[in-house]
Structure formats: C-alpha cells, structure tokens
Amino acid sequence: MATMVQALRMALHYGEKNLGLAEVFGEDVGPPLGGVFTGTQGVECSWNSPLDERGIIGAAMGLAFAGRRCVAEIQFCDYIFNTIDLLKLAGNQCWASNGDWNMPMTVMTPVGSGIRGSIYHSHSFDAMMTHIPGWKIVMPSTPLDAYGLMLSCLKDPNPTMFLIPKALTRMRGEEQIPGEPALTPEGEKELRAMIDAPLGDRSQWKPRWPKLTEYVVPIGQGKIVREGEQVTVVSYGRTLPLCAQAADQLRAEGISAEVIDMRTLWPYDWEMISQSIRKTGRVVFVNEDTEVTNFGEHLVRRTVDELFYELEARPKLVAGAFTPGVGLADVLEVASVPQLSTIADAIREVAHEKA
C-alpha cells in the first residue's frame, strides 16, 4: 500500500531506468533530503539546484531543448508564480515552431491546503496553469494514478505539469502499483524498508527498488469513481476523496451521485463529463482554488453552452474562498477551502432543486 510520494519515487525510478529520464532537480531534491515531501528520495539522477525558481524552469527548458528528458520540481507552487513568463515560453515552443521543436520536460509542484501551511505554502495553481496553453496538466488523487500519470508525463515529447495535492502525499492507496509488495500490513512495512530513507545519517543509504513494471494512465482520460443516477460531481486532487465520501453518505438519504475524477485538467475528458451530465441532468464541480476565474467556472460555462436544454437544475461550483491566502489556524484553513460538509450540502441542494 504505497503512499502517493512513494508512488512518485517509484515512477521516477522507473523513468530513469526505462524512459530516458536523465535529470531530476530542484531545491533539496537531491540527497540527503530527497525533496521536502521526500518524493525524489533515492532517485539516482536527482540533484540539488540553487534556490532560484526561474533558474529551475530555465534550466529545464535548456535541458529539454538539448534532448535531455528532465523533471524539475518547484518546492511549493506558491513560488512558481514568478516563472509564469517562462512557462508561457515553454508552452508555445512546439506551436511556434510548427512542430519542429519539442521540449520533453515535466514540472512537478505540490499544491493546495491540508498541511496548515498558511499564506506561503497553501496556494492552488490549477486555474492559473490552465490559462497557459501548450502544457498538459495532471493532478492525481490516488497513488496508483500518480504512478501512471507520471509515466505518461515522462513519455510525452512536450511540457507537462504534474500538480501534487500535498494533503494526499501520505495517503495510502487501495490499488497495487505493479511491482510493489503485497497490499498487506507486512507488504507496507516491506516497502518502507526498501525505499524510505532512515532518519539521521543517510550518507550510506541506498534504496532497494521493487521490480517495477509499466502502468500508464493516459493523459486526458477521466475516471468514474462512484456510479450514480441523480447528480454528477466532478473533481480532482484533494477534494476528490471528499466528493466520494459525500456520495457514500448521501446514498443513505436516497441521493445517487456519480463522482468523476478528472485526473487531467488539460486536455480533459469532456466526453466522460458530458455523458454523465446528460444522464443525471445535474452537476456540481468541486475544487479548492479560489472561486473567481476558477477552472470550474470554465466547466460551468461549457456545460451551459452545450448542455443547457438537458439540465434539470443550475450547475453549481464549490471552490475556495476568494481570499489572498489560507489561514494558519485550523478554523481558518477549514473555512478557506471546501470540506466534506460543504460538498455534501452542495450535492444535496442540486439534487433537490426543481427546474
């Protein structure tokens, strides 16, 4: 039962051994720490960069132009905003060169709330990133999807953005990553002993990687995680497990909610989403980015444009509060972003609304 960070480590190791991954770098990404969330611990081609986000993105672009497939980590997405112009440049290279120039680079960065990170370590980046054309953008909600989406990113010839929901980094999966030990408490301990560095002196530590095999989640393919008939709930990242829990709770009230995990924000699986909305006639979009110019607002607009006459109720968006940051105190963080109760209330409201 790997955690999401363990899944990322295994994916990066598989990439450096099988997919031509040549460089993994960022602030504290190399030994001894292996990333602030330990997502690069034990990866052979990892190294520590200077504390310079623009330098990290610029180096990734240069390496990718030279044909060296790389993964660059921005330690927290709160510090990626000063690289927006470089991200725009990276995104337009294939288009501007009419397909002659590729950039095999992946940027990964932790996003969102969940660790009481306050105003400097709790921002979301999904809406901002979807404003930058030319990138494929993924955000997993399970360890297995994290593994499969990272392998898809490492196979892509052009820029990919891997958004890591930091609240889920220690969450254990219910599905086995190909090659990891058995999904038992004993298997969990065995995996920790194999790939988790010990506390203290790590100078002589080397991981013992499982015999990993390829598992790919295609970019652009969503997943129905709960079947339902009355209302569609579309989410990703941290809020996806909350939507699934809300759907489970509401079944006791006779509300049948279908929950879709987008997994990819661009290009997204509109065919899956629209088919579900046509079936249920009702939809709630959920994420924790701030509500103004939220990516969910784009999905609401497209729903109204294309499915207006098939709707039985108004589409609803559940999103983060439009505040400059997320508060440090528990009560402030809880009030800043969607919680299980607010998601359940929104689903209940839309399910009962009369056209």
DRENTI-236854 format. One record per residue (C-alpha): residue number from 1; residue in one letter; chain; x, y, z. Coordinates in steps of 0.5 Angstrom, whole numbers, m for minus. Layout:
<pts>
<k=NUM&r=A&c=A&u=X&v=Y&w=Z>;
...
</pts>
This chain:
<pts>
<k=1&r=M&c=A&u=0&v=0&w=0>;
<k=2&r=A&c=A&u=4&v=6&w=m3>;
<k=3&r=T&c=A&u=3&v=13&w=m1>;
<k=4&r=M&c=A&u=3&v=18&w=m6>;
<k=5&r=V&c=A&u=10&v=20&w=m5>;
<k=6&r=Q&c=A&u=13&v=13&w=m5>;
<k=7&r=A&c=A&u=9&v=12&w=m12>;
<k=8&r=L&c=A&u=12&v=18&w=m15>;
<k=9&r=R&c=A&u=19&v=16&w=m12>;
<k=10&r=M&c=A&u=18&v=9&w=m16>;
<k=11&r=A&c=A&u=15&v=13&w=m22>;
<k=12&r=L&c=A&u=21&v=17&w=m23>;
<k=13&r=H&c=A&u=26&v=11&w=m21>;
<k=14&r=Y&c=A&u=22&v=7&w=m27>;
<k=15&r=G&c=A&u=23&v=13&w=m31>;
<k=16&r=E&c=A&u=31&v=14&w=m30>;
<k=17&r=K&c=A&u=32&v=6&w=m32>;
<k=18&r=N&c=A&u=27&v=5&w=m38>;
<k=19&r=L&c=A&u=24&v=12&w=m40>;
<k=20&r=G&c=A&u=31&v=16&w=m41>;
<k=21&r=L&c=A&u=30&v=21&w=m35>;
<k=22&r=A&c=A&u=36&v=24&w=m35>;
<k=23&r=E&c=A&u=36&v=30&w=m30>;
<k=24&r=V&c=A&u=31&v=31&w=m23>;
<k=25&r=F&c=A&u=33&v=37&w=m20>;
<k=26&r=G&c=A&u=30&v=43&w=m15>;
<k=27&r=E&c=A&u=31&v=46&w=m8>;
<k=28&r=D&c=A&u=33&v=40&w=m4>;
<k=29&r=V&c=A&u=31&v=35&w=m9>;
<k=30&r=G&c=A&u=38&v=31&w=m9>;
<k=31&r=P&c=A&u=41&v=27&w=m3>;
<k=32&r=P&c=A&u=40&v=27&w=3>;
<k=33&r=L&c=A&u=33&v=30&w=4>;
<k=34&r=G&c=A&u=30&v=28&w=m3>;
<k=35&r=G&c=A&u=25&v=33&w=m3>;
<k=36&r=V&c=A&u=21&v=37&w=2>;
<k=37&r=F&c=A&u=16&v=31&w=2>;
<k=38&r=T&c=A&u=21&v=26&w=0>;
<k=39&r=G&c=A&u=18&v=25&w=m7>;
<k=40&r=T&c=A&u=25&v=24&w=m10>;
<k=41&r=Q&c=A&u=29&v=20&w=m5>;
<k=42&r=G&c=A&u=33&v=15&w=m7>;
<k=43&r=V&c=A&u=33&v=17&w=m15>;
<k=44&r=E&c=A&u=40&v=17&w=m18>;
<k=45&r=C&c=A&u=39&v=22&w=m23>;
<k=46&r=S&c=A&u=37&v=27&w=m17>;
<k=47&r=W&c=A&u=41&v=34&w=m15>;
<k=48&r=N&c=A&u=40&v=40&w=m11>;
<k=49&r=S&c=A&u=39&v=47&w=m15>;
<k=50&r=P&c=A&u=40&v=54&w=m12>;
<k=51&r=L&c=A&u=34&v=57&w=m9>;
<k=52&r=D&c=A&u=32&v=60&w=m16>;
<k=53&r=E&c=A&u=25&v=58&w=m19>;
<k=54&r=R&c=A&u=27&v=62&w=m25>;
<k=55&r=G&c=A&u=33&v=58&w=m26>;
<k=56&r=I&c=A&u=30&v=52&w=m25>;
<k=57&r=I&c=A&u=25&v=53&w=m30>;
<k=58&r=G&c=A&u=30&v=56&w=m35>;
<k=59&r=A&c=A&u=35&v=50&w=m34>;
<k=60&r=A&c=A&u=29&v=45&w=m35>;
<k=61&r=M&c=A&u=28&v=49&w=m42>;
<k=62&r=G&c=A&u=35&v=49&w=m44>;
<k=63&r=L&c=A&u=36&v=41&w=m42>;
<k=64&r=A&c=A&u=30&v=39&w=m46>;
<k=65&r=F&c=A&u=32&v=43&w=m52>;
<k=66&r=A&c=A&u=38&v=39&w=m52>;
<k=67&r=G&c=A&u=34&v=33&w=m51>;
<k=68&r=R&c=A&u=35&v=31&w=m44>;
<k=69&r=R&c=A&u=29&v=29&w=m41>;
<k=70&r=C&c=A&u=28&v=32&w=m34>;
<k=71&r=V&c=A&u=24&v=33&w=m28>;
<k=72&r=A&c=A&u=24&v=40&w=m25>;
<k=73&r=E&c=A&u=21&v=41&w=m18>;
<k=74&r=I&c=A&u=18&v=47&w=m15>;
<k=75&r=Q&c=A&u=18&v=46&w=m8>;
<k=76&r=F&c=A&u=12&v=49&w=m7>;
<k=77&r=C&c=A&u=7&v=52&w=m12>;
<k=78&r=D&c=A&u=7&v=59&w=m8>;
<k=79&r=Y&c=A&u=14&v=60&w=m11>;
<k=80&r=I&c=A&u=12&v=58&w=m18>;
<k=81&r=F&c=A&u=9&v=65&w=m20>;
<k=82&r=N&c=A&u=15&v=69&w=m21>;
<k=83&r=T&c=A&u=16&v=64&w=m27>;
<k=84&r=I&c=A&u=10&v=65&w=m31>;
<k=85&r=D&c=A&u=13&v=68&w=m37>;
<k=86&r=L&c=A&u=18&v=62&w=m38>;
<k=87&r=L&c=A&u=12&v=57&w=m37>;
<k=88&r=K&c=A&u=9&v=61&w=m43>;
<k=89&r=L&c=A&u=15&v=61&w=m47>;
<k=90&r=A&c=A&u=16&v=53&w=m46>;
<k=91&r=G&c=A&u=9&v=52&w=m47>;
<k=92&r=N&c=A&u=9&v=56&w=m54>;
<k=93&r=Q&c=A&u=15&v=53&w=m57>;
<k=94&r=C&c=A&u=12&v=47&w=m61>;
<k=95&r=W&c=A&u=6&v=51&w=m63>;
<k=96&r=A&c=A&u=11&v=57&w=m65>;
<k=97&r=S&c=A&u=16&v=52&w=m69>;
<k=98&r=N&c=A&u=10&v=49&w=m73>;
<k=99&r=G&c=A&u=12&v=42&w=m69>;
<k=100&r=D&c=A&u=20&v=42&w=m70>;
<k=101&r=W&c=A&u=22&v=44&w=m63>;
<k=102&r=N&c=A&u=20&v=39&w=m58>;
<k=103&r=M&c=A&u=21&v=40&w=m50>;
<k=104&r=P&c=A&u=21&v=34&w=m46>;
<k=105&r=M&c=A&u=20&v=37&w=m39>;
<k=106&r=T&c=A&u=16&v=36&w=m33>;
<k=107&r=V&c=A&u=15&v=41&w=m28>;
<k=108&r=M&c=A&u=12&v=38&w=m21>;
<k=109&r=T&c=A&u=10&v=42&w=m15>;
<k=110&r=P&c=A&u=6&v=41&w=m9>;
<k=111&r=V&c=A&u=m1&v=45&w=m9>;
<k=112&r=G&c=A&u=m6&v=47&w=m4>;
<k=113&r=S&c=A&u=m8&v=46&w=3>;
<k=114&r=G&c=A&u=m8&v=41&w=8>;
<k=115&r=I&c=A&u=m2&v=42&w=12>;
<k=116&r=R&c=A&u=m3&v=48&w=16>;
<k=117&r=G&c=A&u=2&v=52&w=11>;
<k=118&r=S&c=A&u=m2&v=59&w=12>;
<k=119&r=I&c=A&u=m1&v=64&w=7>;
<k=120&r=Y&c=A&u=6&v=62&w=4>;
<k=121&r=H&c=A&u=5&v=54&w=3>;
<k=122&r=S&c=A&u=m2&v=53&w=1>;
<k=123&r=H&c=A&u=m4&v=56&w=m5>;
<k=124&r=S&c=A&u=m7&v=53&w=m11>;
<k=125&r=F&c=A&u=m4&v=53&w=m18>;
<k=126&r=D&c=A&u=m9&v=49&w=m22>;
<k=127&r=A&c=A&u=m13&v=55&w=m25>;
<k=128&r=M&c=A&u=m7&v=59&w=m26>;
<k=129&r=M&c=A&u=m4&v=54&w=m30>;
<k=130&r=T&c=A&u=m10&v=52&w=m35>;
<k=131&r=H&c=A&u=m9&v=59&w=m37>;
<k=132&r=I&c=A&u=m2&v=58&w=m40>;
<k=133&r=P&c=A&u=m3&v=54&w=m47>;
<k=134&r=G&c=A&u=2&v=49&w=m49>;
<k=135&r=W&c=A&u=2&v=45&w=m43>;
<k=136&r=K&c=A&u=m1&v=38&w=m41>;
<k=137&r=I&c=A&u=m3&v=39&w=m34>;
<k=138&r=V&c=A&u=m5&v=33&w=m29>;
<k=139&r=M&c=A&u=m7&v=32&w=m22>;
<k=140&r=P&c=A&u=m8&v=25&w=m19>;
<k=141&r=S&c=A&u=m12&v=23&w=m13>;
<k=142&r=T&c=A&u=m9&v=16&w=m11>;
<k=143&r=P&c=A&u=m2&v=13&w=m11>;
<k=144&r=L&c=A&u=m3&v=9&w=m17>;
<k=145&r=D&c=A&u=m6&v=15&w=m21>;
<k=146&r=A&c=A&u=0&v=19&w=m19>;
<k=147&r=Y&c=A&u=5&v=13&w=m22>;
<k=148&r=G&c=A&u=1&v=12&w=m28>;
<k=149&r=L&c=A&u=0&v=20&w=m30>;
<k=150&r=M&c=A&u=8&v=21&w=m28>;
<k=151&r=L&c=A&u=10&v=15&w=m33>;
<k=152&r=S&c=A&u=5&v=19&w=m38>;
<k=153&r=C&c=A&u=9&v=25&w=m37>;
<k=154&r=L&c=A&u=15&v=22&w=m38>;
<k=155&r=K&c=A&u=13&v=19&w=m45>;
<k=156&r=D&c=A&u=11&v=26&w=m47>;
<k=157&r=P&c=A&u=15&v=30&w=m52>;
<k=158&r=N&c=A&u=13&v=37&w=m50>;
<k=159&r=P&c=A&u=12&v=40&w=m43>;
<k=160&r=T&c=A&u=8&v=37&w=m38>;
<k=161&r=M&c=A&u=6&v=40&w=m31>;
<k=162&r=F&c=A&u=5&v=35&w=m25>;
<k=163&r=L&c=A&u=1&v=38&w=m19>;
<k=164&r=I&c=A&u=2&v=34&w=m13>;
<k=165&r=P&c=A&u=m4&v=35&w=m8>;
<k=166&r=K&c=A&u=0&v=36&w=m2>;
<k=167&r=A&c=A&u=m6&v=34&w=3>;
<k=168&r=L&c=A&u=m5&v=27&w=0>;
<k=169&r=T&c=A&u=2&v=26&w=0>;
<k=170&r=R&c=A&u=2&v=21&w=6>;
<k=171&r=M&c=A&u=m5&v=18&w=4>;
<k=172&r=R&c=A&u=m4&v=10&w=2>;
<k=173&r=G&c=A&u=m7&v=7&w=m4>;
<k=174&r=E&c=A&u=m12&v=1&w=m4>;
<k=175&r=E&c=A&u=m9&v=m1&w=m11>;
<k=176&r=Q&c=A&u=m3&v=m4&w=m12>;
<k=177&r=I&c=A&u=3&v=m1&w=m16>;
<k=178&r=P&c=A&u=6&v=m6&w=m21>;
<k=179&r=G&c=A&u=12&v=m9&w=m17>;
<k=180&r=E&c=A&u=10&v=m6&w=m10>;
<k=181&r=P&c=A&u=10&v=m11&w=m5>;
<k=182&r=A&c=A&u=3&v=m14&w=m3>;
<k=183&r=L&c=A&u=m3&v=m10&w=0>;
<k=184&r=T&c=A&u=m2&v=m12&w=7>;
<k=185&r=P&c=A&u=1&v=m9&w=13>;
<k=186&r=E&c=A&u=7&v=m13&w=12>;
<k=187&r=G&c=A&u=8&v=m11&w=5>;
<k=188&r=E&c=A&u=7&v=m4&w=7>;
<k=189&r=K&c=A&u=13&v=m5&w=12>;
<k=190&r=E&c=A&u=17&v=m8&w=7>;
<k=191&r=L&c=A&u=16&v=m3&w=2>;
<k=192&r=R&c=A&u=18&v=3&w=7>;
<k=193&r=A&c=A&u=24&v=m2&w=9>;
<k=194&r=M&c=A&u=26&v=m2&w=2>;
<k=195&r=I&c=A&u=25&v=5&w=m1>;
<k=196&r=D&c=A&u=24&v=10&w=5>;
<k=197&r=A&c=A&u=31&v=13&w=8>;
<k=198&r=P&c=A&u=32&v=12&w=15>;
<k=199&r=L&c=A&u=32&v=18&w=20>;
<k=200&r=G&c=A&u=39&v=21&w=22>;
<k=201&r=D&c=A&u=45&v=19&w=17>;
<k=202&r=R&c=A&u=44&v=18&w=10>;
<k=203&r=S&c=A&u=50&v=18&w=7>;
<k=204&r=Q&c=A&u=51&v=11&w=6>;
<k=205&r=W&c=A&u=44&v=9&w=5>;
<k=206&r=K&c=A&u=41&v=6&w=m2>;
<k=207&r=P&c=A&u=34&v=4&w=m4>;
<k=208&r=R&c=A&u=32&v=m3&w=m6>;
<k=209&r=W&c=A&u=27&v=m2&w=m11>;
<k=210&r=P&c=A&u=22&v=m7&w=m12>;
<k=211&r=K&c=A&u=22&v=m10&w=m19>;
<k=212&r=L&c=A&u=17&v=m4&w=m22>;
<k=213&r=T&c=A&u=13&v=m5&w=m29>;
<k=214&r=E&c=A&u=10&v=0&w=m33>;
<k=215&r=Y&c=A&u=3&v=2&w=m32>;
<k=216&r=V&c=A&u=1&v=8&w=m35>;
<k=217&r=V&c=A&u=m6&v=13&w=m34>;
<k=218&r=P&c=A&u=m7&v=16&w=m41>;
<k=219&r=I&c=A&u=m7&v=24&w=m40>;
<k=220&r=G&c=A&u=m14&v=26&w=m42>;
<k=221&r=Q&c=A&u=m17&v=20&w=m39>;
<k=222&r=G&c=A&u=m22&v=21&w=m33>;
<k=223&r=K&c=A&u=m25&v=16&w=m28>;
<k=224&r=I&c=A&u=m32&v=15&w=m25>;
<k=225&r=V&c=A&u=m30&v=13&w=m18>;
<k=226&r=R&c=A&u=m38&v=13&w=m16>;
<k=227&r=E&c=A&u=m43&v=11&w=m20>;
<k=228&r=G&c=A&u=m50&v=15&w=m20>;
<k=229&r=E&c=A&u=m56&v=17&w=m23>;
<k=230&r=Q&c=A&u=m58&v=24&w=m20>;
<k=231&r=V&c=A&u=m53&v=28&w=m20>;
<k=232&r=T&c=A&u=m46&v=29&w=m23>;
<k=233&r=V&c=A&u=m40&v=31&w=m18>;
<k=234&r=V&c=A&u=m33&v=33&w=m22>;
<k=235&r=S&c=A&u=m27&v=34&w=m18>;
<k=236&r=Y&c=A&u=m20&v=32&w=m18>;
<k=237&r=G&c=A&u=m14&v=32&w=m13>;
<k=238&r=R&c=A&u=m15&v=34&w=m5>;
<k=239&r=T&c=A&u=m23&v=35&w=m6>;
<k=240&r=L&c=A&u=m24&v=28&w=m10>;
<k=241&r=P&c=A&u=m24&v=23&w=m4>;
<k=242&r=L&c=A&u=m28&v=28&w=0>;
<k=243&r=C&c=A&u=m33&v=28&w=m6>;
<k=244&r=A&c=A&u=m33&v=20&w=m6>;
<k=245&r=Q&c=A&u=m34&v=20&w=2>;
<k=246&r=A&c=A&u=m40&v=25&w=1>;
<k=247&r=A&c=A&u=m43&v=21&w=m5>;
<k=248&r=D&c=A&u=m43&v=15&w=0>;
<k=249&r=Q&c=A&u=m46&v=19&w=6>;
<k=250&r=L&c=A&u=m52&v=22&w=1>;
<k=251&r=R&c=A&u=m54&v=15&w=m1>;
<k=252&r=A&c=A&u=m57&v=14&w=6>;
<k=253&r=E&c=A&u=m61&v=20&w=4>;
<k=254&r=G&c=A&u=m63&v=17&w=m3>;
<k=255&r=I&c=A&u=m59&v=21&w=m7>;
<k=256&r=S&c=A&u=m55&v=18&w=m12>;
<k=257&r=A&c=A&u=m49&v=22&w=m14>;
<k=258&r=E&c=A&u=m44&v=20&w=m20>;
<k=259&r=V&c=A&u=m37&v=22&w=m18>;
<k=260&r=I&c=A&u=m32&v=23&w=m23>;
<k=261&r=D&c=A&u=m24&v=24&w=m22>;
<k=262&r=M&c=A&u=m22&v=29&w=m28>;
<k=263&r=R&c=A&u=m14&v=27&w=m27>;
<k=264&r=T&c=A&u=m12&v=31&w=m32>;
<k=265&r=L&c=A&u=m14&v=38&w=m33>;
<k=266&r=W&c=A&u=m12&v=39&w=m40>;
<k=267&r=P&c=A&u=m14&v=36&w=m44>;
<k=268&r=Y&c=A&u=m19&v=34&w=m40>;
<k=269&r=D&c=A&u=m24&v=28&w=m41>;
<k=270&r=W&c=A&u=m30&v=32&w=m43>;
<k=271&r=E&c=A&u=m34&v=26&w=m47>;
<k=272&r=M&c=A&u=m34&v=23&w=m40>;
<k=273&r=I&c=A&u=m36&v=29&w=m36>;
<k=274&r=S&c=A&u=m42&v=31&w=m41>;
<k=275&r=Q&c=A&u=m44&v=24&w=m42>;
<k=276&r=S&c=A&u=m45&v=24&w=m34>;
<k=277&r=I&c=A&u=m49&v=30&w=m34>;
<k=278&r=R&c=A&u=m53&v=28&w=m40>;
<k=279&r=K&c=A&u=m55&v=22&w=m36>;
<k=280&r=T&c=A&u=m56&v=26&w=m29>;
<k=281&r=G&c=A&u=m59&v=33&w=m31>;
<k=282&r=R&c=A&u=m55&v=36&w=m25>;
<k=283&r=V&c=A&u=m48&v=37&w=m24>;
<k=284&r=V&c=A&u=m43&v=40&w=m18>;
<k=285&r=F&c=A&u=m36&v=42&w=m20>;
<k=286&r=V&c=A&u=m31&v=42&w=m14>;
<k=287&r=N&c=A&u=m24&v=44&w=m13>;
<k=288&r=E&c=A&u=m20&v=48&w=m8>;
<k=289&r=D&c=A&u=m18&v=54&w=m12>;
<k=290&r=T&c=A&u=m20&v=61&w=m11>;
<k=291&r=E&c=A&u=m27&v=62&w=m14>;
<k=292&r=V&c=A&u=m26&v=68&w=m18>;
<k=293&r=T&c=A&u=m24&v=66&w=m25>;
<k=294&r=N&c=A&u=m24&v=58&w=m22>;
<k=295&r=F&c=A&u=m22&v=53&w=m27>;
<k=296&r=G&c=A&u=m29&v=50&w=m25>;
<k=297&r=E&c=A&u=m32&v=56&w=m28>;
<k=298&r=H&c=A&u=m30&v=54&w=m35>;
<k=299&r=L&c=A&u=m33&v=48&w=m34>;
<k=300&r=V&c=A&u=m40&v=51&w=m32>;
<k=301&r=R&c=A&u=m39&v=56&w=m38>;
<k=302&r=R&c=A&u=m38&v=50&w=m42>;
<k=303&r=T&c=A&u=m44&v=46&w=m39>;
<k=304&r=V&c=A&u=m49&v=52&w=m40>;
<k=305&r=D&c=A&u=m46&v=53&w=m47>;
<k=306&r=E&c=A&u=m47&v=46&w=m49>;
<k=307&r=L&c=A&u=m52&v=42&w=m45>;
<k=308&r=F&c=A&u=m57&v=48&w=m43>;
<k=309&r=Y&c=A&u=m63&v=44&w=m45>;
<k=310&r=E&c=A&u=m61&v=38&w=m42>;
<k=311&r=L&c=A&u=m60&v=41&w=m35>;
<k=312&r=E&c=A&u=m65&v=40&w=m29>;
<k=313&r=A&c=A&u=m62&v=44&w=m24>;
<k=314&r=R&c=A&u=m57&v=50&w=m25>;
<k=315&r=P&c=A&u=m50&v=48&w=m25>;
<k=316&r=K&c=A&u=m46&v=49&w=m18>;
<k=317&r=L&c=A&u=m39&v=51&w=m17>;
<k=318&r=V&c=A&u=m36&v=49&w=m10>;
<k=319&r=A&c=A&u=m29&v=53&w=m9>;
<k=320&r=G&c=A&u=m24&v=56&w=m4>;
<k=321&r=A&c=A&u=m26&v=63&w=m1>;
<k=322&r=F&c=A&u=m23&v=69&w=m5>;
<k=323&r=T&c=A&u=m18&v=71&w=0>;
<k=324&r=P&c=A&u=m11&v=73&w=m1>;
<k=325&r=G&c=A&u=m9&v=66&w=3>;
<k=326&r=V&c=A&u=m10&v=61&w=7>;
<k=327&r=G&c=A&u=m10&v=62&w=15>;
<k=328&r=L&c=A&u=m6&v=58&w=19>;
<k=329&r=A&c=A&u=m11&v=57&w=25>;
<k=330&r=D&c=A&u=m15&v=50&w=24>;
<k=331&r=V&c=A&u=m21&v=54&w=24>;
<k=332&r=L&c=A&u=m19&v=59&w=18>;
<k=333&r=E&c=A&u=m16&v=54&w=14>;
<k=334&r=V&c=A&u=m22&v=50&w=14>;
<k=335&r=A&c=A&u=m26&v=56&w=13>;
<k=336&r=S&c=A&u=m22&v=57&w=7>;
<k=337&r=V&c=A&u=m23&v=51&w=2>;
<k=338&r=P&c=A&u=m28&v=46&w=1>;
<k=339&r=Q&c=A&u=m30&v=41&w=7>;
<k=340&r=L&c=A&u=m34&v=35&w=7>;
<k=341&r=S&c=A&u=m40&v=38&w=10>;
<k=342&r=T&c=A&u=m40&v=44&w=5>;
<k=343&r=I&c=A&u=m39&v=39&w=m1>;
<k=344&r=A&c=A&u=m45&v=34&w=2>;
<k=345&r=D&c=A&u=m49&v=41&w=2>;
<k=346&r=A&c=A&u=m48&v=43&w=m5>;
<k=347&r=I&c=A&u=m50&v=36&w=m8>;
<k=348&r=R&c=A&u=m56&v=36&w=m3>;
<k=349&r=E&c=A&u=m58&v=42&w=m6>;
<k=350&r=V&c=A&u=m57&v=41&w=m13>;
<k=351&r=A&c=A&u=m60&v=34&w=m12>;
<k=352&r=H&c=A&u=m67&v=37&w=m9>;
<k=353&r=E&c=A&u=m67&v=43&w=m14>;
<k=354&r=K&c=A&u=m73&v=44&w=m18>;
<k=355&r=A&c=A&u=m72&v=46&w=m25>;
</pts>
